[in-house]
Amino acid sequence: MGFVYQDYRDQFPVTQHLTYLNHAAVSPLCLPAANAMKGLADDCSLWGSLHYSVWLEAYEALRVAAAKLIGASRDEIAHVKNTSEGIATVALGIDWKSGDRIVLFREEFPSNLYPWQRLAGNGVDLTWLEATDPLDKIEAAAKGARLLAISFVQFLSGFKADLEAIGSICRKNNVFFFVDAIQGLGAFPLDVERCKIDALAADGHKWMLGPEGMGILYIRKDRQDEVEPSEFGWTNVAGYAKYDAGNLTLRSDAGRYEPGTLNTIGCFGLRASIEFLLEVGIDRISPHIRSLAKQIEDGVRAKGFEVLGSPGAGIVSFRNPNENPRVTVSKLESCKIIAAPRLGWVRTSPHFYISPDDIQGLLEAL
């Protein structure tokens, strides 16, 4: 089969200018996404909303593609602006009671901490764990909890959670299982049914290779009545297309979490990028990403750099003990190699179109 990048590298014009190793921050658009958004922009400038039916097709196609990506039903997918909005929808939509308890992990990105932490002011208790804690410790903490929230992949260390095992723990103990999937979705396989995930959110601008400001929220069908819409507008209701202001009955699917006009150009872009990823095949993408990450890890260790944790996914964070990470990142940028400084580390995150030669160039630049 060969490396996937050899077949699809031409779909990433960024390779003409940069070695881009920063997909855990903001990815370059793949050509299908860029072309889809350009096409809509041109159409709107010429015809306004005359082709509105095509917009509706794009909204539906995005639901279908996102559902296919995570093994869900299209009825379980809502369009959201970003991961934070998806998390907030769940956090604000559950009818919390004083004494309810949430299990959280200290290494999480703030978007998967702040909404839950704010609930502590309403009498909700928080139990803190480390993402690398053993499963028996996670299970002990989950007993009696109302909800557990964890990232698919940790944003700094690259630690990949055992979602299937944690999901089984949550289901057995009747714990609502929420996953922040932004740092893995599009790079690694994820099946919400097999992992027994109750809700999941992810923005499109990282590993899904789509635009910023456009994401997906999954809420399991049999859990949707437990999560009230946190924002309410004209399109939350079942009869919104009839402009019937007298009926507040919610839509029967995850569209109930969409309060108004959608980010249409973002939907066009994210639909195209997810369909592109599905065409390539996540099962082909993930082994190559792991191989590149291992090449980085082995290479920087050989140079005497410190590596954060034991990366298991596409993120590798490292540092030279004798150099400020921001200086390292600046030096790499001068060589047209893009990484990110994060909390005292240099974070690298290659996607599937990156080549082993690109990684060798990184190691030589260091």
Secondary structure by P-SEA (a helix, b strand, c coil): ccccccccccccccccccccccccccccccaaaaaaaaaaaaaaacccccaaaaaaaaaaaaaaaaaaacccccccccccccaaaaaaaaaaaccccccbbbbbbccccccccaaaaaacccbbbbbbbbccccaaaaaaaaccccbbbbbccccccccccaaaaaaaaaaaaccccccccccccccbbbbcccccccbbbbbcccccccccccbbbbccccccccccccccccccccccccccccccccccccccccccccaaaaaaaaaaaaaaaaaacccccaaaaaaaaaaaaaaaaaacccccccccccbbbbbcccccaaaaaaaaaaacbbbbbccccbbbbbcccccaaaaaaaaaac
